[in-house]
Amino acid sequence: MAQQKSVYPEGDALEAQITKRHRIGRAWHTFFLAATITAIVVLLALLYNIVNSAFGLVAVQSEVAPKSLVLAVEEERMLTASNVVSSEDDNDLAAGVMSDADAIGFFGYAYYLENADALQVVAVDGVMPAAETAVSGEYPLSRSLYIYTTADIMAANPAVSAFVNYYLTQVNGIIEDVGYFPASAQDINAGQIAWLGANGYDTSAGRWVTFSPEGLSGTIAVAGSSTVFPLTQRIADMFSTDGFQGSVNIESIGSTAGLQAFCVDGSIDIANASRPINQAELEACKANGRTPIEIRVGVDALAIVVNPANTSVTNVTGDELKQIFTSAETWSDVNASWPQAAIQRYLPGADSGTLDFFSETVFDEALSDLPKETLVSLLQANISVGLGRRLERDQRFFANTLVFEDEATWAEVCSSDDPPAGCTLPERSQENVYELVLERVVVPQAVQTWSLVDSIFHRGAVLAEAAVSYPNAEVEFRSWLTPQFLTRPQSSEPELAGVRTAVLGSLWVIGITVLFSFPIGVSAAIYLEEYASDTWLNRLLQTNINNLAGVPSIIYG
């Protein structure tokens, strides 16, 4: 019988086949190793990109600044408290405190010095107002003083340009005589550079240009802060004494009213202010073609004063100041060791920058910290009644009180065949109302974002870019990955967007799958495998199931 030839390679052929397979195996091993390394690198790059994009500096610009809303609430509480006398004239406030043994008030340090013999200044957190504590910032109620003008105004009215030049040249020499404290050399230098640039001079030379007002004429209109008023008036008197032949008309109407006249009315050349210009005022200036130049001219300390007959109140804390000027009825309500007499409050008016500064410094609450009742009041004051009704029908603000709807209409819609959700849902939470205030009133917009790397390693360049390109925006470090990101619904606004809708949708799909698809699918598989007869229909179903089982989206879905 002939020997059957082996179908398996032997000898050199076997060795060659083994070598070939080793070579192919090494190639595939190298390929899969490279693919794995590539996948790891891509994954790391993806994670880097996610982290780099999820954190960083953001320039946020809002239609209404949250701080201004909080400020308005606190000032309203102060001005509507019991036993309040309000005036834009600091002399009236000083006279009121001097004539009332149970009075307390606050105004600029210069007005206290003018009446120091008849007033008792109170320390704040153990620190008395003085030049050293104000300039260093140790005294909690120290603040900068400002004047505002524009390059266009100075170009159109040379007298204004000369007056601002004279102001910057002379102010630190006379400011202490007025009762305030000199601005730092850095602040004065910044003002001089701003003036030089606005008037077309080379700012790189580092030399100050001075002008004599002798023989110059024209009219200069100034209005604003009652605190800055005596300083500007002193400069104006010196300006005229040194030869100015025109007139400088100065009005003491409060910082807010002065900036309104400057930005909106366009009726003045220079605005005095005892606080920085705010975002809304900047936008108003911009809308009217004015680009304000901010010049710091000094430092003031807000003096808290009482009548000398009140020997108990010599020092107050920040928390005590909050109570004194809002909720407390008597001195003993604040401190048991103080008199039981009613507190008589003397406050600057609503248009005063002094009131703005005091409120912003003492009441340092964030918008998110305000109680629900206050947030609802902000909504009520800033949205239309129609929108308010729609929001209330979606979900009530209070369980027992309606804000936008009347009781009769509410009862009617709730008894209809298709009542709104608000008829049965519980009342809105404080967090929910806060989100509505953000969305409907504040309306924040991220006008620019920077990566985490740029925010850490190029922070100075980022802040410089933001100051030039987005002067009205607030630059803040933000994490886009927050717990709120999981609980907020989807939104076209990045600041308000979340993935709650997507997460809930996925959970619903999983739930439906577990309750319905999974039992039916398992039952069908068992039936087809164990009990079904071998017919063309069952074979067709089995083939389709096998095909679908190989689709990744279905497997992972």
C-alpha positions, 0 to 999 in steps of 0.5 A: 500500500502506498504511504499517504502523503502528509498534509502538514508541513515538515522540516524546512517548510514547517520552520518557514511557516512558523517563522512567517507566523511569528513575523505576522504575530509580531506585526499584529502585536506591534500594531495593537500595541501602537493602537493601544498607545495611540488610544491612550494618548488620544484619551489623555489629550481628550481629558486635557482638553476637557479640563482645560476648557472646563476651568478658567477665567471668564468675562461675564457681562450682565444686563443688570449687575447682581451687585446693583440689585443687592445694593438697591434692596439694602438701600431700600431697607435703610431708607424705609426703616423707622426714624429715618431722615434723608438728605443729599446735603451733608450739612443737614445730616451733621446738623441733625445729629448735633441736635438729637441725643439719640441720633447716628449718621454718616458722611465724609470725613471732611464734614465731620472735621468741620463739626468735630467739636459738636460730634462724636466719631465712632470707631468701626471694628476698633479702628478710628478714621485717620490719614494712616488708617484710611490710606492703608485701607485698615479703616473699613470705610475708606474709599477713593474719590473720583472725577470723570470726563472724556477726551471729546469733551476736553477737545471741544472745550479747552477750559475743561482740559486745562481745569483737569490738568490743574486739578491733577497738578494741585490736588495733593498739595491742598487736599488735607486742608479740605479734610481728605487724604492724598491719593497715592503717587501711582493714582495721580500718575495714572490720572496724568497719563490718562490726561496726556493720552486724551490730549494727544501727548506722548505718554511714554516720555513720563513727563507731566505737562502743566498749563497756566489758566491765566487768560483762559476763558470758557464755561465748565459745568461740574456736578455730582458727589457732595463729598467731592464738592468741597475739594473741587470747589477749592480747586476751582477757586484756585483756578480762578485766582490764578487767572481763569477768566471764565466760570466753573459751575459746580453742583452738589447733587450726589454721585448717582445724579451727577453720573446721570447728568454726565452719561445720560443727559450730557449736560455737564463736562465733569462728574464728581463721584465718591464711588466708581462708575458702575456698569449700567452708567458705563453702558449709558455713557457708551450709548451716548457716545461718551467714553469716561476717563476715570481719575482718582483724586483722593481718599476719604474715610466715611465717618460714623458719628453720634451725638456727644451725649451718647457716651455708650456708643464708641465702637461698632462692628459691621454686624452692629452697623447693619442692625443700627441702620435697618431692623433695630428699633432701639440702641439696646436691640443692638447691644444690651449695654446701650440705651433703650432709647429709639435710634434716630437715623440720618442718612444720605439720599438715594442719589448719594454715592456715600449711601452706595458706598456704605451699603456695598461695604457694610452689606456684603451679601451676594444675590444668591444669599437674599431670602426668597421673598426679596428675590420674588420682589426683584422679579416683580419689579423687573419683569412684565406682568404677563411673564410673571403670570406664566411663571406663576402658572408653571409653579407658584412662588408662595403656597398661600399668596399669589404674586402676579395672578388675582385669586378669582382668576387663579380659582377659575383656571385651576378648576378648568378641564386643563389646569396649569401645573402650578395648581398642584405643584408645591411652591418654588424654592429659594434656589429656583427663584434665584435661578429665575432672577438670573435668567430673567433679570440679570441675564449674564452672558459669557462674552469671552472665555480663556483656557485653564492654561492661559488663566494660570500662566498668562493671567496678566495678559488675559486681564489686560485683554479683558480690560481693553476689549470688555471694559464693562464685564467682570472677569472671574475664575469659573468651573463649568463642571458644577453640581448645578450643571447636573440639575439645571435644564438645557438652555441656549445660555451657557451660564444657565445650561445643564444636562438635567433633561439629557440625564432624565431622558437617559434614565427614562429610556433605561427604565422603559428598557428594564420594564418592557424591552428586557423581559420581552427580549429575553422571553423571545430569545428563550422561545426562539431557542427552545420552543419555536419550530424551524419555520421560515418566519422564525428563521427570519426573526432569528437572523434579524436578531443576530444582525441587530446584536452586532450593532454597537449602538444597540449593544451599548444602548 
